[in-house]
């Protein structure tokens, strides 16, 4: 069984993997230097992030794309307006 990583480590590592894909490779030491150059100086955190970046490179992991905000439709606006009225009534 593997270790469970915290969400903030995964998110940071996935962002680094996505943004610096040309500089990341399967070498842990290279990835550790890359993470350090990005400004993460805490040794434990740097090593954990670099390890997950290496794992993302060697074994394809689902790297989620950046979230896009959905466009509001008139139906969504009506629902938001109703919710706002209900909140005012409660007060």
N, C-alpha and C positions, 0 to 999 in steps of 0.2 A: 504494500500500500504506500501511496505517496503522501507527502506532507500537504496540508491545506495552507494555501497562501492567502494573506489578507488581500482584500479588494484593492486597497490603495497601492499595493505593490504590483498587482496585475494591471491595473489601469495605467500606472506610470510606465511599466515595462512595455505594454502594448502601444502606448503613445510613442515611446522612443523607437520601438520596432517599426512603427508605421512612418514616422518622420525621418528617421536616419537609416532606412533599410539598406542603402548603399554602403554604409560604414559598419553595419553589424555583420558578424560572421559567427561561425561555430566555436570560436576560441573565447573562453571565459575571460582570460586576462585582457584581451583586446576590448571586449564589451565592458569590463570593469573600468578601464581607462576612459572609455567613451562616456560612461555614466558619471565618472568623477569630473570630467571636463564640462559636463552639463550643469555642474553646480551642486551635486549631491555629495556632501563631504562625510556624512556619518558612515563609518566603516560597515556596520552591520546592515544598514539599509541599502548601501551601495552594492554590497555583495549579493543580497537577496534579489535586488532588481536586476543586476547583471546576470545572475543565474537564470532568472525567468526569461530574460531576453535571449540568452543562449538556448534555452529550451524551445522558445518560439521559433528560433532559426532552425534547430536540428530536427525537431518534431513539429510539423505544422499544427498550430493551435488556432482555434477560432479567434481571430482578431476582429473585434467588432468595429465597423466603420463609425466615424463620428456621427452623433445623432443630429438629425435635421428636424427643425421645427415644422410641424405640419401647418398648412394654411387653414385659416378659419373659414368655415362656410357660414352662410346665413343661419343655418340650423344651430351651429355651435354658438353663434352670437345670441340667439334667442334663449338657448339653455343657460348661458352665462348670465343673461339678464334676469331670468327667473330665479336663479340661485341667489343673485344679489338682492332681489326683492325679499326672498325668504329670510335672508340674514338680517335685513333691516327690520322685519316684523318681529324677530326674536328679541331684539334689543329693546 
